[in-house]
Amino acid sequence: MHGAGNDFVVFDARSAPLGLPAAAARRIADRRLGVGCDQIIIIEPDAGGASAFMRILNADGTESNACGNATRCVAALIAEETGARRAAIRTSAGLLEAEILGPGLVEVDMGEPRLAWGEIPLAAPADTLHLKLAMGPVEDPAACSMGNPHATFFVKDLAHLPIETIGPALERSRMFPERANIGFALVETPERIRLRVWERGAGLTLACGSGACAALVNAHRRGLTARQAHLIMDGGDLLITWREDGHVLMRGPAETAFAGTWPEKI
């Protein structure tokens, strides 16, 4: 499945545990030797009464706490099964409520952004609206957590940024003890942001849902945008709204590319 090009291999482990080791996850995620994906999603039963628990493995086999695009995809699968317009998806970062707005169109309440340095987390106390971090042509990012850590650099030119060079180093900056997703945002109007994201554990992705949420939150905190904007990424368009009550809503596509069977014993 994919949401705006952010692609996933989705396993249903609600009837029996999958037990997917990191090495197998890396093999499946390999775009030449496996299926190929940004993340592997494992749907598991939830003991707390949610529609499902969603486990997220990055392409490098590490586990992530949140993924907005994957949440939309899982919600669409569950809605197709049940016929219900709403689904509650639990992740390691908390419970996310999703609503089916139409065929292939899902909105997820991503909850409230975490803005304090220790909540992101950062390695030491810092002003999360202006981090003292620079590399090559970028500097002065803002940071927040949308269930996973994000730093957003605001730039005037996206086309010539050496993202594949600076992205890995910024992801692993000592400032981020759990590494971070690194966004590069070009604010075109108060209602439109062009965004590219170097995703922690996955690399340069066509879309990052939580990264889009973080970019809108950080842009509005800087006074650059309204509380709602279209986030234009390489793979598609997400509508992000930071409501007055603090919750961030993400609206966008959820599509199934194909279904199949992995031939190897996991």
Secondary structure, DSSP 8 states (H G I E B T S, - for coil): -EETTEEEEEEE-SSS-----HHHHHHHH-TTTS---SEEEEEE--TTSSSEEEEEEETTS-EES--HHHHHHHHHHHHHHH--SEEEEEETTEEEEEEEEETTEEEEE----B-SGGGTT-SS---TTS---EETTEE--EEEESSSEEEEEE-S-STT--HHHHHHHHHT-TT-TT--EEEEEEEEETTEEEEEEEETTTEEES--HHHHHHHHHHHHHTTSS-SEEEEEETTEEEEEEE-TTS-EEEEEE-B--------S--
